[in-house]
Amino acid sequence: MDETLQAVVKTLQERFGAQPAGARGEVSLLIAPEHNLAAAQTLRDEFQFEMLLDETAVDYWPQTQPRFHVVAELYSFAHNAVVELRFPLDNDSASLQTLTPIYPGANWRERETWDMFGIRFEGHPDPRRILMPYEWEGHPLRKDYPLGYEEVQYTFNKEQIDHHKRYAKR
């Protein structure tokens, strides 16, 4: 890990109680949700992490608590470095402060995260659905979301499939 990333980790640990969560040399920090805006602003203003690469969520249900992690990946052009911030959220009505005042590109990513996982972003300028129809109920990427499908059968017409393959080569 280079000097810049070491300084980032040290600063976020001292100011916000960040806990390292990365593997394989990646810089990933677990930060309390109430510090998400301040931590992101610190990275942008003090360490030149000027680009939000991605913002999404992970649902760990039913294995662990907290159930969700909102994950934000930030990039610094000046240092050619990526830092991943993870914000754990406990309950089914999870919410987090929006990152749009710091990273305007968070707008669409947070809408997608709300649409798919049901995580609300407080202060978001446009909290409408982005992928699912407006009348849709539920959030499809939650692990407790009902799948509602029928099992596919692959062998009911095996003879027809083999017959077609045999004669398609001629």
PAKOL-480609 format. One record per atom (N, C-alpha, C): residue in one letter; atom name; x, y, z. Coordinates in steps of 0.2 Angstrom, whole numbers, plus 5000, padded with zeros to 4 digits. Example, Ala and Ser with C-alpha at 12.3 -4.5 7.8 and 13.67 -1.06 7.14 Angstrom:
2
[atom 'a','N',[5066,4972,5039]] [atom 'a','CA',[5062,4978,5039]] [atom 'a','C',[5066,4984,5039]] [atom 's','N',[5064,4989,5035]] [atom 's','CA',[5068,4995,5036]] [atom 's','C',[5064,5000,5039]] 
This chain:
170
[atom 'm','N',[5004,4994,5000]] [atom 'm','CA',[5000,5000,5000]] [atom 'm','C',[5005,5006,5000]] [atom 'd','N',[5003,5011,4996]] [atom 'd','CA',[5007,5017,4995]] [atom 'd','C',[5006,5022,5001]] [atom 'e','N',[5010,5027,5001]] [atom 'e','CA',[5009,5032,5006]] [atom 'e','C',[5002,5035,5007]] [atom 't','N',[5000,5037,5001]] [atom 't','CA',[4993,5040,5001]] [atom 't','C',[4988,5036,5004]] [atom 'l','N',[4988,5030,5002]] [atom 'l','CA',[4982,5025,5004]] [atom 'l','C',[4983,5024,5012]] [atom 'q','N',[4990,5024,5014]] [atom 'q','CA',[4991,5023,5021]] [atom 'q','C',[4988,5029,5025]] [atom 'a','N',[4989,5035,5022]] [atom 'a','CA',[4987,5041,5025]] [atom 'a','C',[4979,5041,5025]] [atom 'v','N',[4976,5039,5020]] [atom 'v','CA',[4969,5038,5020]] [atom 'v','C',[4966,5034,5025]] [atom 'v','N',[4969,5028,5026]] [atom 'v','CA',[4967,5023,5031]] [atom 'v','C',[4968,5026,5038]] [atom 'k','N',[4973,5029,5039]] [atom 'k','CA',[4975,5032,5046]] [atom 'k','C',[4970,5037,5047]] [atom 't','N',[4969,5042,5043]] [atom 't','CA',[4964,5048,5044]] [atom 't','C',[4957,5045,5045]] [atom 'l','N',[4955,5041,5041]] [atom 'l','CA',[4948,5038,5042]] [atom 'l','C',[4947,5034,5048]] [atom 'q','N',[4952,5031,5050]] [atom 'q','CA',[4952,5027,5057]] [atom 'q','C',[4952,5032,5063]] [atom 'e','N',[4956,5037,5062]] [atom 'e','CA',[4956,5042,5068]] [atom 'e','C',[4950,5046,5068]] [atom 'r','N',[4947,5048,5063]] [atom 'r','CA',[4941,5053,5063]] [atom 'r','C',[4935,5049,5063]] [atom 'f','N',[4934,5043,5060]] [atom 'f','CA',[4927,5040,5060]] [atom 'f','C',[4927,5033,5062]] [atom 'g','N',[4933,5031,5065]] [atom 'g','CA',[4933,5024,5068]] [atom 'g','C',[4932,5019,5063]] [atom 'a','N',[4935,5020,5057]] [atom 'a','CA',[4935,5015,5051]] [atom 'a','C',[4939,5009,5053]] [atom 'q','N',[4936,5003,5051]] [atom 'q','CA',[4939,4997,5052]] [atom 'q','C',[4941,4994,5045]] [atom 'p','N',[4947,4992,5044]] [atom 'p','CA',[4949,4988,5038]] [atom 'p','C',[4945,4982,5036]] [atom 'a','N',[4943,4982,5030]] [atom 'a','CA',[4938,4976,5028]] [atom 'a','C',[4941,4973,5022]] [atom 'g','N',[4946,4975,5019]] [atom 'g','CA',[4948,4973,5012]] [atom 'g','C',[4953,4967,5012]] [atom 'a','N',[4953,4964,5007]] [atom 'a','CA',[4958,4958,5006]] [atom 'a','C',[4962,4959,4999]] [atom 'r','N',[4967,4955,4999]] [atom 'r','CA',[4971,4954,4992]] [atom 'r','C',[4974,4961,4991]] [atom 'g','N',[4976,4965,4996]] [atom 'g','CA',[4979,4972,4995]] [atom 'g','C',[4974,4977,4993]] [atom 'e','N',[4967,4976,4993]] [atom 'e','CA',[4963,4981,4992]] [atom 'e','C',[4961,4985,4998]] [atom 'v','N',[4960,4992,4997]] [atom 'v','CA',[4959,4996,5003]] [atom 'v','C',[4951,4997,5003]] [atom 's','N',[4948,4993,5008]] [atom 's','CA',[4941,4993,5010]] [atom 's','C',[4940,4995,5017]] [atom 'l','N',[4936,5000,5018]] [atom 'l','CA',[4935,5002,5025]] [atom 'l','C',[4928,5002,5027]] [atom 'l','N',[4927,4999,5033]] [atom 'l','CA',[4920,4998,5036]] [atom 'l','C',[4919,5005,5040]] [atom 'i','N',[4914,5009,5039]] [atom 'i','CA',[4913,5015,5042]] [atom 'i','C',[4906,5015,5045]] [atom 'a','N',[4904,5018,5050]] [atom 'a','CA',[4898,5019,5053]] [atom 'a','C',[4893,5023,5048]] [atom 'p','N',[4887,5021,5047]] [atom 'p','CA',[4883,5025,5042]] [atom 'p','C',[4882,5032,5043]] [atom 'e','N',[4882,5034,5050]] [atom 'e','CA',[4882,5042,5051]] [atom 'e','C',[4887,5046,5049]] [atom 'h','N',[4893,5043,5047]] [atom 'h','CA',[4899,5046,5045]] [atom 'h','C',[4900,5046,5037]] [atom 'n','N',[4895,5043,5033]] [atom 'n','CA',[4896,5042,5026]] [atom 'n','C',[4898,5049,5022]] [atom 'l','N',[4894,5054,5024]] [atom 'l','CA',[4895,5060,5020]] [atom 'l','C',[4902,5063,5022]] [atom 'a','N',[4903,5064,5028]] [atom 'a','CA',[4909,5067,5031]] [atom 'a','C',[4915,5063,5028]] [atom 'a','N',[4915,5056,5028]] [atom 'a','CA',[4921,5052,5026]] [atom 'a','C',[4922,5053,5018]] [atom 'a','N',[4916,5053,5014]] [atom 'a','CA',[4917,5054,5007]] [atom 'a','C',[4920,5061,5006]] [atom 'q','N',[4918,5066,5010]] [atom 'q','CA',[4920,5073,5009]] [atom 'q','C',[4927,5074,5010]] [atom 't','N',[4929,5070,5016]] [atom 't','CA',[4937,5070,5018]] [atom 't','C',[4941,5067,5012]] [atom 'l','N',[4938,5062,5009]] [atom 'l','CA',[4942,5059,5003]] [atom 'l','C',[4943,5063,4997]] [atom 'r','N',[4937,5067,4996]] [atom 'r','CA',[4937,5071,4990]] [atom 'r','C',[4941,5077,4991]] [atom 'd','N',[4940,5081,4997]] [atom 'd','CA',[4944,5087,4998]] [atom 'd','C',[4951,5087,5000]] [atom 'e','N',[4953,5082,5004]] [atom 'e','CA',[4959,5081,5007]] [atom 'e','C',[4964,5076,5003]] [atom 'f','N',[4961,5071,5000]] [atom 'f','CA',[4965,5066,4997]] [atom 'f','C',[4964,5066,4989]] [atom 'q','N',[4960,5070,4986]] [atom 'q','CA',[4959,5071,4979]] [atom 'q','C',[4956,5064,4976]] [atom 'f','N',[4951,5061,4980]] [atom 'f','CA',[4947,5056,4977]] [atom 'f','C',[4941,5059,4974]] [atom 'e','N',[4942,5061,4967]] [atom 'e','CA',[4937,5066,4964]] [atom 'e','C',[4931,5062,4960]] [atom 'm','N',[4932,5055,4960]] [atom 'm','CA',[4927,5052,4956]] [atom 'm','C',[4924,5046,4960]] [atom 'l','N',[4917,5046,4959]] [atom 'l','CA',[4913,5040,4962]] [atom 'l','C',[4913,5035,4957]] [atom 'l','N',[4916,5029,4957]] [atom 'l','CA',[4916,5024,4952]] [atom 'l','C',[4910,5020,4953]] [atom 'd','N',[4908,5019,4959]] [atom 'd','CA',[4902,5015,4959]] [atom 'd','C',[4899,5016,4966]] [atom 'e','N',[4892,5014,4967]] [atom 'e','CA',[4889,5014,4973]] [atom 'e','C',[4883,5009,4973]] [atom 't','N',[4883,5004,4977]] [atom 't','CA',[4878,4999,4977]] [atom 't','C',[4877,4996,4984]] [atom 'a','N',[4874,4991,4984]] [atom 'a','CA',[4873,4987,4990]] [atom 'a','C',[4874,4980,4990]] [atom 'v','N',[4875,4977,4996]] [atom 'v','CA',[4875,4970,4996]] [atom 'v','C',[4871,4967,5002]] [atom 'd','N',[4867,4962,5000]] [atom 'd','CA',[4862,4959,5005]] [atom 'd','C',[4865,4953,5008]] [atom 'y','N',[4866,4953,5014]] [atom 'y','CA',[4869,4947,5018]] [atom 'y','C',[4864,4942,5021]] [atom 'w','N',[4858,4944,5020]] [atom 'w','CA',[4852,4940,5023]] [atom 'w','C',[4853,4933,5021]] [atom 'p','N',[4851,4928,5026]] [atom 'p','CA',[4850,4928,5033]] [atom 'p','C',[4856,4927,5037]] [atom 'q','N',[4862,4927,5034]] [atom 'q','CA',[4868,4925,5038]] [atom 'q','C',[4871,4930,5043]] [atom 't','N',[4871,4936,5042]] [atom 't','CA',[4874,4941,5046]] [atom 't','C',[4870,4947,5048]] [atom 'q','N',[4872,4950,5053]] [atom 'q','CA',[4869,4957,5055]] [atom 'q','C',[4875,4961,5055]] [atom 'p','N',[4875,4967,5052]] [atom 'p','CA',[4870,4970,5049]] [atom 'p','C',[4868,4967,5042]] [atom 'r','N',[4862,4967,5040]] [atom 'r','CA',[4860,4964,5034]] [atom 'r','C',[4863,4967,5028]] [atom 'f','N',[4863,4974,5027]] [atom 'f','CA',[4866,4977,5021]] [atom 'f','C',[4872,4980,5022]] [atom 'h','N',[4876,4981,5017]] [atom 'h','CA',[4882,4985,5016]] [atom 'h','C',[4881,4990,5010]] [atom 'v','N',[4881,4996,5011]] [atom 'v','CA',[4881,5001,5005]] [atom 'v','C',[4888,5002,5004]] [atom 'v','N',[4890,5000,4997]] [atom 'v','CA',[4897,5000,4995]] [atom 'v','C',[4898,5006,4990]] [atom 'a','N',[4903,5011,4992]] [atom 'a','CA',[4905,5016,4988]] [atom 'a','C',[4912,5015,4986]] [atom 'e','N',[4914,5015,4979]] [atom 'e','CA',[4921,5015,4977]] [atom 'e','C',[4923,5022,4974]] [atom 'l','N',[4928,5025,4977]] [atom 'l','CA',[4930,5031,4975]] [atom 'l','C',[4937,5031,4972]] [atom 'y','N',[4938,5035,4967]] [atom 'y','CA',[4945,5035,4963]] [atom 'y','C',[4948,5041,4963]] [atom 's','N',[4955,5041,4964]] [atom 's','CA',[4959,5047,4963]] [atom 's','C',[4963,5047,4957]] [atom 'f','N',[4962,5052,4952]] [atom 'f','CA',[4966,5052,4946]] [atom 'f','C',[4973,5054,4948]] [atom 'a','N',[4974,5059,4953]] [atom 'a','CA',[4980,5061,4955]] [atom 'a','C',[4985,5055,4958]] [atom 'h','N',[4982,5051,4961]] [atom 'h','CA',[4986,5045,4964]] [atom 'h','C',[4985,5039,4961]] [atom 'n','N',[4980,5038,4956]] [atom 'n','CA',[4979,5032,4953]] [atom 'n','C',[4977,5027,4958]] [atom 'a','N',[4972,5028,4962]] [atom 'a','CA',[4971,5024,4968]] [atom 'a','C',[4963,5023,4969]] [atom 'v','N',[4961,5018,4971]] [atom 'v','CA',[4954,5016,4973]] [atom 'v','C',[4953,5015,4980]] [atom 'v','N',[4948,5018,4983]] [atom 'v','CA',[4946,5016,4990]] [atom 'v','C',[4939,5014,4990]] [atom 'e','N',[4938,5009,4994]] [atom 'e','CA',[4931,5006,4995]] [atom 'e','C',[4928,5008,5002]] [atom 'l','N',[4923,5011,5002]] [atom 'l','CA',[4920,5013,5009]] [atom 'l','C',[4913,5008,5009]] [atom 'r','N',[4913,5005,5015]] [atom 'r','CA',[4907,5001,5016]] [atom 'r','C',[4903,5003,5022]] [atom 'f','N',[4897,5004,5022]] [atom 'f','CA',[4892,5007,5027]] [atom 'f','C',[4887,5002,5029]] [atom 'p','N',[4888,4999,5035]] [atom 'p','CA',[4883,4993,5037]] [atom 'p','C',[4876,4996,5039]] [atom 'l','N',[4871,4993,5037]] [atom 'l','CA',[4864,4995,5039]] [atom 'l','C',[4860,4989,5041]] [atom 'd','N',[4857,4990,5047]] [atom 'd','CA',[4854,4985,5051]] [atom 'd','C',[4847,4982,5048]] [atom 'n','N',[4843,4987,5047]] [atom 'n','CA',[4836,4984,5047]] [atom 'n','C',[4833,4985,5040]] [atom 'd','N',[4827,4982,5039]] [atom 'd','CA',[4823,4982,5033]] [atom 'd','C',[4822,4989,5030]] [atom 's','N',[4821,4994,5034]] [atom 's','CA',[4819,5001,5032]] [atom 's','C',[4826,5005,5033]] [atom 'a','N',[4831,5002,5030]] [atom 'a','CA',[4838,5005,5030]] [atom 'a','C',[4838,5012,5026]] [atom 's','N',[4842,5017,5029]] [atom 's','CA',[4843,5023,5026]] [atom 's','C',[4850,5026,5027]] [atom 'l','N',[4852,5030,5023]] [atom 'l','CA',[4859,5033,5023]] [atom 'l','C',[4858,5040,5020]] [atom 'q','N',[4863,5044,5022]] [atom 'q','CA',[4863,5051,5019]] [atom 'q','C',[4865,5050,5011]] [atom 't','N',[4863,5054,5007]] [atom 't','CA',[4865,5054,5000]] [atom 't','C',[4872,5057,4999]] [atom 'l','N',[4875,5054,4994]] [atom 'l','CA',[4882,5057,4992]] [atom 'l','C',[4881,5062,4987]] [atom 't','N',[4875,5064,4984]] [atom 't','CA',[4875,5068,4978]] [atom 't','C',[4877,5075,4980]] [atom 'p','N',[4878,5078,4986]] [atom 'p','CA',[4881,5085,4986]] [atom 'p','C',[4888,5084,4985]] [atom 'i','N',[4891,5079,4986]] [atom 'i','CA',[4899,5078,4985]] [atom 'i','C',[4900,5075,4978]] [atom 'y','N',[4897,5070,4976]] [atom 'y','CA',[4897,5067,4970]] [atom 'y','C',[4891,5067,4966]] [atom 'p','N',[4889,5071,4962]] [atom 'p','CA',[4883,5072,4958]] [atom 'p','C',[4881,5065,4955]] [atom 'g','N',[4886,5062,4953]] [atom 'g','CA',[4885,5055,4949]] [atom 'g','C',[4882,5050,4953]] [atom 'a','N',[4882,5051,4960]] [atom 'a','CA',[4878,5046,4964]] [atom 'a','C',[4871,5046,4963]] [atom 'n','N',[4868,5051,4960]] [atom 'n','CA',[4861,5052,4959]] [atom 'n','C',[4858,5045,4956]] [atom 'w','N',[4860,5043,4951]] [atom 'w','CA',[4858,5037,4947]] [atom 'w','C',[4859,5031,4951]] [atom 'r','N',[4865,5031,4954]] [atom 'r','CA',[4867,5024,4957]] [atom 'r','C',[4863,5023,4964]] [atom 'e','N',[4861,5029,4967]] [atom 'e','CA',[4857,5028,4973]] [atom 'e','C',[4850,5027,4971]] [atom 'r','N',[4848,5029,4966]] [atom 'r','CA',[4841,5027,4963]] [atom 'r','C',[4841,5020,4962]] [atom 'e','N',[4846,5017,4959]] [atom 'e','CA',[4846,5010,4957]] [atom 'e','C',[4846,5006,4964]] [atom 't','N',[4850,5008,4968]] [atom 't','CA',[4851,5005,4975]] [atom 't','C',[4844,5005,4978]] [atom 'w','N',[4841,5010,4978]] [atom 'w','CA',[4834,5010,4982]] [atom 'w','C',[4829,5006,4978]] [atom 'd','N',[4829,5006,4971]] [atom 'd','CA',[4825,5002,4967]] [atom 'd','C',[4826,4995,4968]] [atom 'm','N',[4832,4993,4969]] [atom 'm','CA',[4833,4985,4969]] [atom 'm','C',[4834,4983,4976]] [atom 'f','N',[4836,4987,4981]] [atom 'f','CA',[4837,4984,4988]] [atom 'f','C',[4832,4988,4993]] [atom 'g','N',[4829,4993,4991]] [atom 'g','CA',[4825,4996,4996]] [atom 'g','C',[4829,5001,5001]] [atom 'i','N',[4835,5002,5000]] [atom 'i','CA',[4838,5007,5004]] [atom 'i','C',[4837,5014,5002]] [atom 'r','N',[4835,5018,5007]] [atom 'r','CA',[4833,5025,5006]] [atom 'r','C',[4839,5029,5007]] [atom 'f','N',[4840,5035,5003]] [atom 'f','CA',[4845,5039,5003]] [atom 'f','C',[4842,5046,5005]] [atom 'e','N',[4843,5048,5012]] [atom 'e','CA',[4840,5054,5014]] [atom 'e','C',[4843,5060,5011]] [atom 'g','N',[4839,5065,5009]] [atom 'g','CA',[4841,5071,5005]] [atom 'g','C',[4842,5070,4998]] [atom 'h','N',[4841,5064,4995]] [atom 'h','CA',[4842,5063,4988]] [atom 'h','C',[4837,5068,4984]] [atom 'p','N',[4840,5071,4978]] [atom 'p','CA',[4836,5075,4975]] [atom 'p','C',[4830,5072,4970]] [atom 'd','N',[4830,5066,4969]] [atom 'd','CA',[4825,5063,4964]] [atom 'd','C',[4824,5056,4966]] [atom 'p','N',[4821,5054,4971]] [atom 'p','CA',[4821,5047,4974]] [atom 'p','C',[4815,5043,4970]] [atom 'r','N',[4815,5043,4964]] [atom 'r','CA',[4810,5039,4960]] [atom 'r','C',[4813,5032,4958]] [atom 'r','N',[4809,5027,4956]] [atom 'r','CA',[4812,5021,4953]] [atom 'r','C',[4815,5023,4947]] [atom 'i','N',[4820,5018,4945]] [atom 'i','CA',[4824,5020,4939]] [atom 'i','C',[4824,5013,4934]] [atom 'l','N',[4823,5007,4937]] [atom 'l','CA',[4824,5001,4933]] [atom 'l','C',[4817,4998,4933]] [atom 'm','N',[4813,4998,4939]] [atom 'm','CA',[4807,4994,4939]] [atom 'm','C',[4801,4999,4937]] [atom 'p','N',[4795,4996,4935]] [atom 'p','CA',[4790,5001,4934]] [atom 'p','C',[4788,5004,4940]] [atom 'y','N',[4785,5010,4940]] [atom 'y','CA',[4783,5014,4946]] [atom 'y','C',[4778,5010,4950]] [atom 'e','N',[4774,5006,4948]] [atom 'e','CA',[4769,5002,4952]] [atom 'e','C',[4771,4996,4955]] [atom 'w','N',[4778,4994,4954]] [atom 'w','CA',[4781,4988,4956]] [atom 'w','C',[4781,4988,4964]] [atom 'e','N',[4780,4983,4967]] [atom 'e','CA',[4780,4982,4974]] [atom 'e','C',[4786,4978,4976]] [atom 'g','N',[4790,4980,4980]] [atom 'g','CA',[4796,4976,4983]] [atom 'g','C',[4802,4978,4979]] [atom 'h','N',[4807,4975,4981]] [atom 'h','CA',[4814,4977,4979]] [atom 'h','C',[4818,4970,4977]] [atom 'p','N',[4818,4969,4970]] [atom 'p','CA',[4820,4962,4968]] [atom 'p','C',[4827,4959,4970]] [atom 'l','N',[4832,4963,4972]] [atom 'l','CA',[4838,4961,4974]] [atom 'l','C',[4839,4959,4981]] [atom 'r','N',[4834,4960,4985]] [atom 'r','CA',[4834,4958,4992]] [atom 'r','C',[4834,4950,4992]] [atom 'k','N',[4837,4947,4996]] [atom 'k','CA',[4838,4940,4996]] [atom 'k','C',[4831,4937,4998]] [atom 'd','N',[4827,4940,5002]] [atom 'd','CA',[4820,4937,5004]] [atom 'd','C',[4815,4939,4999]] [atom 'y','N',[4816,4942,4993]] [atom 'y','CA',[4811,4943,4988]] [atom 'y','C',[4809,4937,4985]] [atom 'p','N',[4802,4936,4984]] [atom 'p','CA',[4800,4930,4981]] [atom 'p','C',[4802,4929,4974]] [atom 'l','N',[4805,4923,4972]] [atom 'l','CA',[4807,4923,4965]] [atom 'l','C',[4801,4922,4960]] [atom 'g','N',[4796,4918,4962]] [atom 'g','CA',[4790,4917,4958]] [atom 'g','C',[4791,4915,4951]] [atom 'y','N',[4795,4909,4950]] [atom 'y','CA',[4796,4906,4944]] [atom 'y','C',[4794,4899,4944]] [atom 'e','N',[4794,4896,4938]] [atom 'e','CA',[4793,4888,4938]] [atom 'e','C',[4799,4885,4935]] [atom 'e','N',[4801,4879,4938]] [atom 'e','CA',[4807,4876,4936]] [atom 'e','C',[4807,4874,4929]] [atom 'v','N',[4812,4875,4925]] [atom 'v','CA',[4813,4874,4918]] [atom 'v','C',[4814,4866,4917]] [atom 'q','N',[4811,4863,4913]] [atom 'q','CA',[4813,4856,4911]] [atom 'q','C',[4816,4856,4905]] [atom 'y','N',[4822,4852,4905]] [atom 'y','CA',[4826,4852,4899]] [atom 'y','C',[4826,4845,4895]] [atom 't','N',[4823,4840,4898]] [atom 't','CA',[4824,4834,4895]] [atom 't','C',[4817,4831,4892]] [atom 'f','N',[4812,4835,4892]] [atom 'f','CA',[4805,4833,4889]] [atom 'f','C',[4805,4832,4882]] [atom 'n','N',[4810,4835,4878]] [atom 'n','CA',[4810,4834,4871]] [atom 'n','C',[4817,4832,4868]] [atom 'k','N',[4820,4828,4872]] [atom 'k','CA',[4827,4826,4870]] [atom 'k','C',[4828,4823,4863]] [atom 'e','N',[4823,4819,4862]] [atom 'e','CA',[4823,4816,4855]] [atom 'e','C',[4823,4821,4849]] [atom 'q','N',[4818,4826,4850]] [atom 'q','CA',[4818,4831,4845]] [atom 'q','C',[4824,4835,4844]] [atom 'i','N',[4827,4837,4850]] [atom 'i','CA',[4833,4841,4850]] [atom 'i','C',[4839,4837,4847]] [atom 'd','N',[4840,4831,4849]] [atom 'd','CA',[4845,4827,4846]] [atom 'd','C',[4844,4826,4838]] [atom 'h','N',[4838,4825,4836]] [atom 'h','CA',[4836,4824,4829]] [atom 'h','C',[4838,4830,4825]] [atom 'h','N',[4836,4836,4828]] [atom 'h','CA',[4837,4842,4825]] [atom 'h','C',[4845,4843,4824]] [atom 'k','N',[4849,4842,4829]] [atom 'k','CA',[4856,4843,4829]] [atom 'k','C',[4859,4838,4823]] [atom 'r','N',[4856,4832,4823]] [atom 'r','CA',[4859,4827,4818]] [atom 'r','C',[4858,4829,4811]] [atom 'y','N',[4852,4832,4809]] [atom 'y','CA',[4851,4834,4803]] [atom 'y','C',[4853,4841,4801]] [atom 'a','N',[4854,4845,4806]] [atom 'a','CA',[4856,4852,4805]] [atom 'a','C',[4863,4853,4801]] [atom 'k','N',[4867,4848,4802]] [atom 'k','CA',[4874,4848,4800]] [atom 'k','C',[4874,4846,4792]] [atom 'r','N',[4869,4843,4790]] [atom 'r','CA',[4870,4841,4782]] [atom 'r','C',[4869,4847,4778]] 
